[in-house]
């Protein structure tokens, strides 16, 4: 698996799954899409289906799915959860990024 999930991110994901009463077997789908001020942006959503194109892993009790076509962009990425005074949310620590925007939600490899 090209992506890992920190323990704090996994806790938050499990909390959201419980709060939203999502079905058993729900996966956290991580990917990228074109857009943002630096060219690409991360996608993060829940899904109930996986395909043969997906790489699947279970980390800290959370099942992750990453489409194989996104692996070159996400290789070595750690998804963390930050909860501070100035912001709160998921953070992507991607070692492949050569340029990112000020808000941190888009990047270029």
Backbone as numpy.savetxt, mean C-alpha at the origin, in Angstrom:
# Nx Ny Nz CAx CAy CAz Cx Cy Cz
7.41 -11.30 -2.26 6.56 -10.11 -2.26 7.44 -8.88 -2.26
7.09 -7.94 -3.11 7.88 -6.73 -3.27 7.56 -5.66 -2.23
6.44 -5.80 -1.54 5.98 -4.79 -0.59 5.85 -5.41 0.80
6.22 -4.65 1.82 6.00 -5.10 3.19 5.13 -4.08 3.92
4.58 -4.52 5.02 3.66 -3.72 5.80 4.19 -3.66 7.22
4.31 -2.47 7.78 4.78 -2.33 9.15 3.69 -2.82 10.11
4.09 -3.08 11.35 3.11 -3.51 12.35 2.06 -2.45 12.61
2.47 -1.17 12.64 1.50 -0.10 12.89 0.51 0.02 11.73
0.97 -0.16 10.50 0.07 -0.13 9.35 -0.89 -1.31 9.40
-0.39 -2.48 9.76 -1.24 -3.66 9.86 -2.32 -3.47 10.92
-1.97 -2.88 12.06 -2.97 -2.61 13.10 -4.07 -1.70 12.57
-3.69 -0.66 11.84 -4.68 0.27 11.29 -5.56 -0.41 10.25
-4.96 -1.22 9.39 -5.74 -1.94 8.38 -6.75 -2.87 9.04
-6.32 -3.61 10.05 -7.23 -4.52 10.75 -8.36 -3.75 11.43
-8.03 -2.59 11.97 -9.04 -1.73 12.61 -10.08 -1.29 11.59
-9.64 -0.86 10.41 -10.55 -0.41 9.35 -11.43 -1.57 8.87
-10.83 -2.73 8.68 -11.60 -3.91 8.25 -12.71 -4.23 9.24
-12.38 -4.16 10.53 -13.37 -4.43 11.57 -14.45 -3.35 11.59
-14.04 -2.08 11.58 -15.00 -0.97 11.62 -15.96 -0.97 10.44
-15.45 -1.37 9.26 -16.29 -1.36 8.06 -16.99 -2.71 7.84
-16.78 -3.65 8.76 -17.39 -4.98 8.66 -17.14 -5.62 7.29
-15.89 -5.54 6.83 -15.54 -6.13 5.55 -15.52 -7.65 5.66
-15.84 -8.36 4.58 -15.95 -9.82 4.64 -14.62 -10.53 4.91
-14.73 -11.72 5.45 -13.56 -12.59 5.66 -12.86 -12.78 4.32
-11.54 -12.76 4.32 -10.78 -12.93 3.09 -10.47 -11.64 2.35
-10.88 -10.50 2.91 -10.58 -9.21 2.30 -9.07 -9.01 2.27
-8.56 -8.53 1.13 -7.13 -8.25 1.00 -6.90 -6.76 0.86
-5.74 -6.32 1.28 -5.31 -4.94 1.06 -4.57 -4.94 -0.27
-5.11 -4.25 -1.25 -4.51 -4.19 -2.58 -3.67 -2.93 -2.69
-2.39 -3.12 -3.06 -1.45 -2.01 -3.20 -0.99 -1.94 -4.64
-0.98 -0.74 -5.22 -0.56 -0.58 -6.59 -0.14 0.84 -6.89
0.02 1.13 -8.17 0.35 2.47 -8.62 -0.51 2.81 -9.83
-0.66 4.10 -10.08 -1.37 4.55 -11.27 -0.71 5.82 -11.76
-0.90 6.10 -13.02 -0.37 7.34 -13.58 -1.11 8.53 -13.01
-0.38 9.60 -12.74 -1.01 10.81 -12.22 -0.20 11.44 -11.12
-0.70 12.53 -10.62 0.02 13.26 -9.58 1.06 14.17 -10.21
1.60 15.05 -9.41 2.54 16.03 -9.96 3.91 15.45 -10.29
4.20 14.23 -9.83 5.49 13.62 -10.15 5.37 12.47 -11.14
4.17 12.18 -11.63 4.02 11.16 -12.67 3.27 9.91 -12.27
3.41 9.46 -11.04 2.73 8.25 -10.58 2.24 8.47 -9.16
1.17 7.78 -8.80 0.70 7.84 -7.42 0.35 6.45 -6.94
0.39 6.27 -5.64 0.11 4.98 -5.02 -1.39 4.77 -4.93
-1.80 3.51 -5.02 -3.19 3.14 -4.76 -3.22 2.16 -3.60
-4.24 2.30 -2.80 -4.38 1.47 -1.61 -5.88 1.29 -1.40
-6.36 0.04 -1.53 -7.77 -0.21 -1.33 -8.01 -1.64 -0.89
-9.24 -1.93 -0.54 -9.60 -3.28 -0.14 -10.25 -4.00 -1.31
-10.02 -5.30 -1.38 -10.57 -6.11 -2.46 -10.97 -7.47 -1.90
-11.98 -8.05 -2.50 -12.41 -9.38 -2.05 -11.97 -10.45 -3.03
-11.36 -10.05 -4.14 -10.94 -11.03 -5.16 -9.47 -10.87 -5.47
-8.83 -11.98 -5.79 -7.45 -11.98 -6.25 -7.39 -12.76 -7.56
-6.34 -12.54 -8.33 -6.19 -13.25 -9.60 -4.81 -13.89 -9.68
-4.59 -14.63 -10.75 -3.29 -15.29 -10.92 -2.18 -14.28 -11.17
-2.53 -13.03 -11.51 -1.53 -11.97 -11.70 -1.01 -11.40 -10.39
-1.70 -11.69 -9.30 -1.37 -11.10 -8.01 -0.29 -11.88 -7.27
0.56 -11.12 -6.62 1.47 -11.68 -5.62 0.74 -11.49 -4.30
0.64 -12.55 -3.52 -0.10 -12.51 -2.26 0.86 -12.81 -1.11
0.70 -12.07 -0.03 1.49 -12.32 1.18 0.63 -11.97 2.39
0.92 -12.60 3.50 0.25 -12.24 4.74 1.31 -11.71 5.70
1.11 -10.47 6.14 2.06 -9.80 7.03 1.32 -9.25 8.24
1.72 -9.67 9.42 1.13 -9.20 10.67 -0.39 -9.39 10.69
-0.84 -10.49 10.08 -2.27 -10.80 10.08 -3.08 -10.10 9.01
-2.42 -9.41 8.08 -3.11 -8.74 6.97 -2.66 -9.38 5.67
-3.63 -9.72 4.83 -3.34 -10.30 3.53 -3.17 -9.18 2.51
-2.00 -9.15 1.84 -1.68 -8.13 0.83 -1.77 -8.74 -0.56
-2.19 -7.93 -1.53 -2.20 -8.33 -2.94 -1.54 -7.22 -3.75
-0.57 -7.61 -4.60 0.09 -6.66 -5.49 0.13 -7.30 -6.88
-0.46 -6.62 -7.86 -0.41 -7.10 -9.24 1.05 -7.13 -9.68
1.46 -8.22 -10.34 2.85 -8.39 -10.76 3.37 -7.23 -11.62
2.47 -6.57 -12.37 2.93 -5.47 -13.24 3.42 -4.26 -12.45
3.04 -4.17 -11.16 3.47 -3.04 -10.34 4.75 -3.32 -9.55
5.21 -4.55 -9.55 6.39 -4.90 -8.75 7.62 -4.06 -9.05
7.94 -3.75 -10.31 9.14 -2.93 -10.55 9.08 -1.56 -9.87
7.89 -1.00 -9.72 7.73 0.31 -9.10 7.71 0.24 -7.57
7.36 -0.92 -7.05 7.15 -1.06 -5.60 8.21 -1.90 -4.89
9.16 -2.44 -5.62 10.17 -3.32 -5.04 10.84 -2.68 -3.82
10.74 -3.34 -2.69 11.37 -2.86 -1.46 10.56 -1.84 -0.67
9.36 -1.53 -1.13 8.54 -0.52 -0.46 7.99 -1.04 0.86
8.03 -0.18 1.87 7.43 -0.47 3.17 6.26 0.49 3.36
5.08 -0.07 3.59 3.91 0.75 3.87 3.82 0.87 5.39
3.83 2.10 5.87 3.79 2.37 7.30 2.56 3.22 7.59
2.24 3.37 8.87 1.14 4.24 9.26 1.68 5.27 10.23
1.45 6.54 9.91 1.95 7.64 10.74 0.76 8.30 11.41
0.88 8.52 12.71 -0.18 9.17 13.46 0.45 10.24 14.33
0.52 11.46 13.78 1.14 12.56 14.50 0.24 13.78 14.53
0.71 14.83 15.12 -0.08 16.06 15.22 -0.33 16.72 13.87
0.68 16.69 13.00 0.56 17.41 11.73 -0.11 16.59 10.62
-0.10 15.26 10.75 -0.79 14.44 9.75 -1.02 13.04 10.30
-1.92 12.35 9.63 -2.26 10.98 10.01 -2.58 10.22 8.74
-1.93 9.08 8.54 -2.24 8.29 7.36 -1.15 7.31 7.00
-1.40 6.60 5.92 -0.43 5.62 5.42 0.68 6.33 4.68
1.90 5.83 4.86 3.09 6.41 4.26 3.80 5.31 3.49
4.23 5.62 2.27 4.96 4.67 1.44 6.44 5.03 1.46
7.26 4.15 2.00 8.71 4.34 2.01 9.28 3.48 0.88
9.49 4.12 -0.28 9.88 3.42 -1.49 11.32 3.79 -1.85
12.24 2.81 -1.81 13.66 3.10 -2.10 13.93 3.40 -3.58
12.96 3.17 -4.45 13.15 3.38 -5.89 12.82 4.79 -6.35
12.26 5.60 -5.47 11.82 6.94 -5.85 13.02 7.85 -6.08
13.02 8.51 -7.25 14.07 9.48 -7.55 13.55 10.91 -7.43
12.22 11.06 -7.47 11.60 12.37 -7.36 10.21 12.19 -6.78
9.83 13.05 -5.85 8.47 13.00 -5.32 7.96 14.43 -5.13
6.66 14.53 -4.98 6.07 15.85 -4.80 6.12 16.23 -3.32
5.79 17.45 -3.03 5.81 17.95 -1.66 4.83 17.25 -0.75
3.69 16.83 -1.30 2.68 16.19 -0.45 3.01 14.71 -0.20
3.93 14.13 -0.97 4.34 12.74 -0.76 3.41 11.71 -1.34
2.40 12.13 -2.11 1.47 11.15 -2.63 1.76 10.75 -4.08
2.69 11.42 -4.74 3.08 11.00 -6.07 4.60 10.91 -6.15
5.07 10.14 -7.15 6.50 9.87 -7.22 6.92 9.55 -8.64
8.24 9.45 -8.82 8.83 9.08 -10.10 9.98 8.14 -9.81
10.06 7.05 -10.60 11.18 6.10 -10.42 12.15 6.20 -11.56
